[in-house]
Amino acid sequence: MQFRVVIGEQVVAIELPEDLLRDSAEFHAKLDRDMDRGWQMSREFVGNPDRLQRCQIVADRLLTSITQGNEATAMLMAAYIALRMPGAVGVDVDAAGEMQNTELLYA
């Protein structure tokens, strides 16, 4: 599966192999446990992020991974979003720092 990340005018395609999607459950569960304690989303603290908010948080981490050239972490973050939001083929990340403005992309 190919997952698209839109950052302003730039589009980054991340290939998500089936084995990564299948074998990343433990890593994704750890992400969920971390977010279960609440998360600072831009200026607002969200005590119990819902599924969309969790994907927006992960998309922000995905953006960081891409800008730092960390391909492995970027793949794991993209896989989280693809698995938690069935049908999502990408994400349009708000690079200005407003996580709540990040949108999921569907086919």
Sequence and secondary structure as in RCSB ss.txt:
>XXXX:A:sequence
MQFRVVIGEQVVAIELPEDLLRDSAEFHAKLDRDMDRGWQMSREFVGNPDRLQRCQIVADRLLTSITQGNEATAM
LMAAYIALRMPGAVGVDVDAAGEMQNTELLYA
>XXXX:A:secstr
 EEEEEETTEEEEEE  HHHHHH HHHHHHHHHHHHT EEETTEEESS  HHHHHHHHHHHHHHHHHTT HHHHH
HHHHHHHHHSTTEEEEEE TTS GGG EEEE 
